[in-house]
Amino acid sequence: MAQIGFKRILTFGFPFEAMSRDVKLICLSNFIGAFGEGLYMFVLPLYLIDLHASIVEVGIFFSIMYLFSALAPIPGGFIADKFDRRKVVFFAWGLWTFTPLIYSFSNHWAEMIPGAILWGASMIGGPAINAYVVTSAKDKSKTATLLASFNSTWALGYIFSPAIGGYLTTVIGIKKVLLVTTLFSAVCTSVYLFISSQYAPKKTENRESTQPSPKVSRFSRNRLLAWSLLYASLVFTMQIARTFIAPYLQDVMYADDFYVGLFGSVNFAGFAILALLIGRIGDKWGKINGVLICIFLYVVTAEAIIFYQNPLFLLLVAFFWGGSVTYGALVASIIGAIAPEASRGKWISIPMSSSMIASVIAPYLGGYLYEISPFIPFVVSLVAAIPVTVLALTNPFKE
């Protein structure tokens, strides 16, 4: 027993026993891509402002980016269930690779919009990659932990890169940093050349005597819609404020680019570490309990950001603030578990699209609220957390 515990510590809590070789390669790709994107993403709002964008236009830019993100998953789900999922992700990540390259050659924020569109369009690969991971799981009882680990490898890449990117921006300029990011994105995408193909099984292969009754299928569809609504509500509530954390740190605390990047690094360290813990709670005590922990973390940390401006204390807050957004893995795991095998990509695409639609509205609204006062987006998000918590406690989410 002690040996097992010691082995778990050495593997940092990652469920390697549930991971196939291909999932491990995908996690490696995640880490490389996230490290590159983290070099600029956390300070992207500041770059937009440098390129003559107002705070409202920053919100509009992110709304455009998320609008195309919202349009991509549903067709991506159909494609994931029809074609080789490996090739779908390779194509999607190929689009994403051009985003930082376009940003680097832009001299006005409006010239960056094509890059934002490609970033959003790359989400066509989201259902394919989630379906790939769920389908490849060796232990189906650990899907929440597995997806949380998969997501945390992305966050692990972000742990150091925002601070490094903030420093490099002051030394060589963000345009050169964006070129470095392009290289990392290309390497991340290239990893998919080495993983195995995966196709969804044909529907005829699933027509067995154990096929669920229409009543059970209807129950599953209702759960799909309920979780999609909750997911969208969570994203909307948190993104109102999260989009503007970098300008907030500069305007309220007079922080420089390095501190903003450091805040981002600590934030993603919290995501990477707490995702494993919350994913395990979801597998053991129910996904909705994991979601409620995320809401609690967000409420406490958002209040701390409003009322305390001590730089060192806010770095501690940033860690737990990162853990508050780990609910995505919990939603994906429960949808992946109830989805029919041959339609898993399409089912996963529905909560993804609903969350992206919420992401379109939140930055747009947050930009106008921030223009009134930097504190108002945080206050509004805290108020919005009340009905979301009530929704999470209702009957459809009892397991």
C-alpha atoms as one frame of an Amber mdcrd trajectory, in Angstrom:
protein
   0.000   0.000   0.000   2.849   2.355   0.879   4.541   1.492  -2.422   1.405
   2.432  -4.346   1.166   5.748  -2.500   4.829   6.510  -3.155   4.418   5.659
  -6.846   1.411   8.006  -7.030   3.494  10.836  -5.563   6.291  10.235  -8.086
   3.819  10.454 -10.978   2.358  13.723  -9.584  -1.102  12.153  -9.468  -1.387
  11.526 -13.214  -3.351   8.329 -13.968  -0.688   6.859 -16.279  -2.242   3.421
 -15.882  -5.348   4.713 -17.715  -3.321   6.347 -20.519  -2.474   4.663 -23.810
   0.748   5.487 -25.672  -1.176   7.814 -27.979  -2.780   9.730 -25.121   0.671
  10.253 -23.608   1.849  11.703 -26.941  -1.207  13.966 -27.042  -0.349  15.184
 -23.543   3.201  15.912 -24.718   1.785  17.862 -27.665  -0.475  19.747 -25.255
   2.474  20.747 -23.098   4.553  22.018 -26.043   1.679  23.956 -27.593   0.601
  25.496 -24.304   4.130  26.608 -23.467   4.319  28.444 -26.784   0.861  30.003
 -26.551   1.443  30.978 -22.932   4.327  33.205 -24.008   1.827  35.747 -25.310
  -1.773  34.824 -24.501  -1.930  36.247 -20.988  -0.579  39.630 -22.129  -2.577
  39.625 -25.391  -5.046  42.272 -24.113  -2.089  44.569 -23.420  -0.753  43.988
 -26.950  -4.159  44.908 -28.361  -4.132  48.136 -26.351  -0.620  48.892 -27.640
  -2.037  48.486 -31.172  -4.600  51.258 -30.543  -7.522  49.165 -29.213  -9.803
  50.656 -26.575 -10.898  48.466 -23.680 -14.269  47.938 -25.412 -12.462  46.931
 -28.611 -10.427  44.420 -26.588 -13.735  42.854 -25.564 -14.944  42.922 -29.179
 -11.745  41.197 -30.342 -12.196  38.324 -27.889 -15.882  38.107 -28.772 -14.920
  37.622 -32.430 -12.412  34.962 -31.453 -14.969  33.095 -29.348 -17.713  33.525
 -31.947 -15.739  31.416 -34.405 -14.926  29.059 -31.535 -18.657  28.659 -30.978
 -19.327  27.907 -34.650 -16.587  25.264 -34.914 -17.369  22.425 -32.443 -20.675
  21.119 -33.842 -19.370  20.581 -37.399 -16.189  19.359 -35.690 -18.248  16.748
 -33.829 -19.774  15.418 -37.058 -16.339  15.292 -38.692 -14.854  13.535 -35.630
 -17.445  10.764 -35.925 -16.927  10.336 -39.671 -13.195  10.719 -40.352  -9.885
   9.830 -38.746  -9.799  11.839 -35.516  -6.004  12.133 -35.686  -6.202  13.876
 -39.067  -9.020  16.145 -37.893  -6.915  17.400 -34.976  -3.820  17.757 -37.184
  -5.777  19.937 -39.625  -7.352  22.018 -36.833  -4.077  22.597 -35.004  -2.527
  23.531 -38.358  -4.966  26.464 -38.553  -4.074  27.434 -34.993  -0.356  27.537
 -35.866  -0.889  30.559 -38.127  -2.545  32.663 -35.392   0.617  34.006 -33.666
   2.268  34.493 -37.066  -0.552  36.805 -38.163  -0.400  38.644 -34.839   3.333
  39.228 -35.219   2.920  41.035 -38.555  -0.001  43.195 -37.396   0.424  46.931
 -36.862  -3.156  47.649 -35.789  -5.467  45.578 -33.631  -7.962  45.162 -36.503
  -5.238  43.437 -38.552  -5.140  40.735 -35.878  -8.739  39.663 -36.494  -7.835
  37.003 -39.151  -5.595  35.389 -36.532  -8.452  35.419 -34.035 -10.710  33.795
 -36.642  -8.180  31.008 -37.251  -7.806  30.497 -33.493 -11.572  30.091 -33.213
 -11.837  27.877 -36.301  -9.201  25.554 -34.843 -11.778  24.528 -32.235 -13.162
  22.255 -34.947 -10.628  19.782 -33.551 -11.934  20.036 -29.966 -14.565  17.264
 -30.150 -12.130  14.980 -31.977  -9.391  15.296 -29.380 -11.777  14.851 -26.425
 -13.457  11.859 -28.076 -10.016  10.396 -28.845  -8.925  10.626 -25.202 -12.192
   9.226 -23.782 -12.250   6.364 -26.289  -8.592   5.513 -25.605  -9.019   5.344
 -21.826  -7.907   1.981 -20.454  -9.962   2.437 -17.289 -13.433   3.903 -18.009
 -14.040   4.564 -14.299 -11.332   7.239 -14.354 -12.494   9.381 -17.285 -12.835
  12.569 -15.211  -9.339  12.128 -13.751  -7.967  11.257 -17.200  -9.534  14.303
 -18.889  -8.471  16.528 -15.998  -4.904  15.210 -16.405  -5.100  15.755 -20.157
  -6.237  19.350 -19.558  -3.654  19.872 -16.834  -0.808  19.073 -19.247  -1.967
  22.134 -21.178  -1.917  24.133 -17.956   1.530  22.747 -17.098   2.854  24.316
 -20.288   1.393  27.618 -19.145   3.020  27.538 -15.712   6.330  29.107 -16.720
   5.624  30.589 -20.134   3.528  33.658 -19.142   6.277  34.863 -16.794   8.954
  34.071 -19.406   6.837  35.728 -22.104   6.316  38.817 -19.942  10.074  39.088
 -19.439  10.929  38.450 -23.098   8.360  41.037 -24.174  10.279  43.702 -22.269
  13.628  42.502 -23.712  13.012  41.578 -27.384   9.445  42.791 -27.940   6.235
  40.842 -28.321   6.472  40.544 -32.119   9.560  38.347 -31.811   7.918  36.420
 -28.976   5.022  35.663 -31.332   7.456  34.214 -33.895   8.857  31.909 -31.205
   5.293  30.880 -30.374   4.709  29.960 -34.027   7.624  27.526 -33.834   6.245
  25.866 -30.695   2.797  25.605 -32.312   4.271  23.890 -35.355   6.098  21.336
 -33.197   2.929  20.722 -31.156   0.963  20.010 -34.334   3.690  17.771 -35.764
   3.369  15.353 -32.825   0.075  14.161 -34.347   2.062  12.585 -37.182   3.201
   9.959 -34.660  -0.076   8.908 -33.045  -2.393   6.179 -34.278  -5.512   6.738
 -36.345  -8.850   6.453 -34.574 -12.309   6.162 -36.139 -15.692   6.134 -34.457
 -17.360   2.710 -34.779 -20.131   2.402 -37.339 -23.624   2.647 -35.887 -24.409
  -0.838 -37.156 -21.623  -2.170 -34.926 -23.473  -0.896 -31.867 -26.860  -2.478
 -32.563 -26.729  -5.182 -29.969 -29.307  -6.592 -27.646 -27.919  -4.392 -24.883
 -28.820  -1.199 -26.760 -30.437   1.375 -24.427 -34.213   1.745 -24.518 -35.768
   4.933 -25.993 -36.594   6.052 -22.443 -32.956   5.741 -21.338 -31.781   7.518
 -24.502 -34.210  10.359 -23.855 -32.913  10.594 -20.274 -29.342  10.794 -21.608
 -30.289  13.530 -24.071 -31.923  15.529 -21.285 -28.751  15.198 -19.222 -26.722
  16.366 -22.221 -28.827  19.523 -22.540 -28.774  20.166 -18.792 -24.976  19.868
 -18.554 -24.554  22.020 -21.672 -26.652  24.759 -20.052 -24.656  24.550 -16.828
 -21.362  24.625 -18.739 -22.396  27.740 -20.686 -23.538  29.429 -17.468 -20.217
  28.720 -15.765 -18.188  30.051 -18.690 -20.307  33.202 -18.966 -20.083  33.889
 -15.239 -16.306  33.565 -15.035 -15.276  35.005 -18.407 -16.913  38.386 -17.717
 -14.023  39.123 -15.382 -11.247  36.699 -16.413 -10.847  38.277 -19.867  -9.797
  41.567 -18.295  -7.475  40.428 -15.525  -4.336  41.720 -17.298  -5.682  45.287
 -17.791  -7.062  45.147 -14.235  -3.630  44.348 -12.804  -2.105  47.238 -14.742
  -4.831  49.809 -14.103  -5.556  49.045 -10.443  -2.193  47.753  -9.201   0.092
  49.499 -11.735   1.695  46.120 -12.464   4.269  45.733 -15.242   4.260  43.061
 -17.976   6.466  40.739 -15.948   4.099  40.714 -12.952   1.116  40.149 -15.245
   2.949  37.196 -16.789   3.930  35.884 -13.357   0.293  36.097 -12.236  -0.639
  34.043 -15.300   2.018  31.441 -14.525   0.806  30.960 -10.963  -2.786  30.890
 -12.217  -2.037  27.990 -14.553   0.001  26.201 -11.901  -3.188  26.182  -9.858
  -5.110  24.821 -12.827  -2.572  22.049 -13.451  -2.387  20.888  -9.840  -5.964
  21.391  -8.685  -7.385  19.838 -11.874  -5.983  16.482 -10.765  -7.534  16.793
  -7.310 -10.922  18.038  -8.561 -10.991  15.398 -11.308 -10.440  12.689  -8.710
 -13.205  14.149  -6.550 -15.472  14.043  -9.601 -14.720  10.362 -10.205 -15.145
   9.411  -6.547 -17.911  11.653  -5.199 -19.730  12.907  -8.279 -18.990  15.374
 -11.073 -21.384  18.003  -9.726 -19.499  18.119  -6.408 -16.349  18.916  -8.362
 -18.217  21.701 -10.202 -19.460  23.168  -6.896 -15.870  23.250  -5.614 -14.891
  25.208  -8.752 -17.674  27.746  -8.122 -16.614  28.119  -4.487 -12.976  28.710
  -5.495 -14.018  31.323  -8.032 -16.251  33.262  -5.642 -13.610  33.389  -2.904
 -10.754  34.382  -5.211 -12.751  36.957  -7.208 -13.682  38.653  -3.938 -10.018
  38.637  -2.899  -9.000  40.270  -6.204 -11.540  43.044  -5.619 -10.705  43.803
  -1.977  -6.957  43.140  -1.729  -4.273  44.712  -3.902  -1.215  43.247  -2.203
   0.973  41.830  -5.037   2.333  38.858  -3.081  -1.056  37.916  -1.675  -2.643
  38.075  -5.133  -0.098  35.553  -6.432  -1.471  33.093  -3.870  -4.995  34.024
  -4.965  -3.984  33.421  -8.598  -3.187  29.786  -7.786  -6.696  29.014  -6.529
  -8.271  31.208  -9.204  -6.703  28.866 -11.743  -8.282  25.867 -10.047 -11.735
  27.414 -10.391 -11.845  26.794 -14.163 -11.203  23.048 -14.081 -14.918  22.285
 -14.474 -14.506  21.726 -18.230 -12.933  18.290 -17.713 -15.799  17.261 -15.430
 -18.405  18.235 -18.032 -16.520  16.519 -20.864 -16.115  13.322 -18.849 -19.795
  12.978 -18.002 -20.870  13.728 -21.583 -18.286  11.262 -22.897 -19.628   8.603
 -20.538 -23.313   8.944 -21.482 -22.728   9.526 -25.224 -23.319   6.680 -27.708
 -19.980   5.312 -28.888 -20.627   6.124 -32.556 -21.774   9.690 -31.799 -19.361
  10.685 -29.049 -17.808  13.517 -31.071 -21.197  15.096 -31.831 -22.333  14.836
 -28.205 -19.128  16.405 -26.885 -19.469  19.246 -29.412 -22.790  20.437 -27.948
 -21.517  21.607 -24.510 -18.403  22.960 -26.233 -20.514  25.107 -28.563 -22.796
  26.269 -25.765 -19.790  27.359 -23.709 -18.255  29.186 -26.661 -21.503  31.071
 -27.287 -21.315  32.228 -23.669 -17.697  33.225 -24.321 -18.836  35.459 -27.181
 -21.187  37.445 -24.981 -19.077  37.643 -21.813 -16.057  39.649 -23.114 -18.332
  42.002 -25.067 -20.376  42.754 -21.943 -17.271  42.786 -19.746 -15.610  45.410
 -21.942 -18.458  47.861 -21.457 -18.603  47.143 -17.728 -14.833  47.597 -17.378
 -15.046  50.981 -19.111 -17.356  52.145 -16.300 -15.063  50.742 -13.614 -12.424
  47.954 -13.537 -14.210  46.477 -10.504 -17.674  46.109 -12.061 -16.968  42.979
 -14.218 -15.867  41.161 -11.049 -18.922  42.297  -9.101 -21.292  41.254 -11.905
 -19.617  37.852 -12.185 -20.027  37.292  -8.442 -23.725  38.142  -8.633 -24.106
  35.796 -11.639 -22.527  32.982  -9.604 -25.597  32.854  -7.344 -28.129  31.528
  -9.919 -25.452  29.239 -11.401 -24.931  27.651  -7.983 -28.691  27.205  -7.584
 -28.826  25.578 -11.036 -26.010  23.178 -10.110 -27.952  22.042  -7.048 -31.076
  21.087  -8.995 -32.262  17.561  -9.776 -30.793  17.027 -13.313 -27.262  16.996
 -11.900 -27.778  14.426  -9.151 -25.808  11.243  -9.884
